[in-house]
């Protein structure tokens, strides 16, 4: 009898565990169902071409939203609705439920991977510096800026470039938080900062539009790593992230992924050459 009682207890525990797992899975799946019913996903972007862009009529484009829009359509979510956010506010906004996903060139780093559930890699890029023509102070790296005690650098608040500059030894009071690319470019033109840092493609897009012969791009920044982003989901929405990954993998295999991102200047091969696991464990 004692043996039967133990077996019955084990069986009951197994059933309870299965029910709990099923309930958790259903809770995860509910997020996708919610998005299907509301007909759109709320995405955070930075309005930083070619990663993300908002036209005068409000239409959202750029490589990251274009990939997200197509994947969500495949998942049964008809559209995306974007909100412009500073990089430093994206993860808190996601965690607070103000966004369903971040699709904004938010590069994967271990601390971010601990805070959000990233998809597999989408967009990869290196870092660049925008300076005046001739690079008068000879900057090739963030360390060069740190060594020049009079030099200032502009970067997005909470972004990778701000952290790279600080880690290279640039004092906090010489790292200027800049709200957007146009502001950064204007500050370099006016001499209010000595350099402005963004990913290579973003800097090149700014310079192309400015058509100012008095500007120069230093790329890639020496000593700065190549980064990749991914769509960032709230912890607890891993089932939605996994469904997103399935469609992303299909698009990479079919060539549809390359057709979307390569006209913006990104390399599909670069995104396909690495994984979330590698990027999230990188030192």
Secondary structure, 3 states (H helix, E strand, C coil): CHHHHHHHHHHHHHHHHHHHHHHHHHHHHHHHHHHHHHCEEEEEECCCCCCCEECCCCCEECHHHHHHHHHHHHCCCCEEEEEECCHHHHHHHHHCCCCCEECCCCECCHHHHHHEEECCCCCEECEEEEEECCCCCCCCCHHHHHHCCCCCEEEECCCHHHHHHHHCCCCHHHEEEECCHHHHHHHHHCCCCCEEEEEHHHHHHHHHHHCCCCEEEEECCCCCCCEEECCEEECCCHHHHHHHHHHHHHHHHHCHHHHHHHHHCCCHHHHHCCCHHHHHHCC
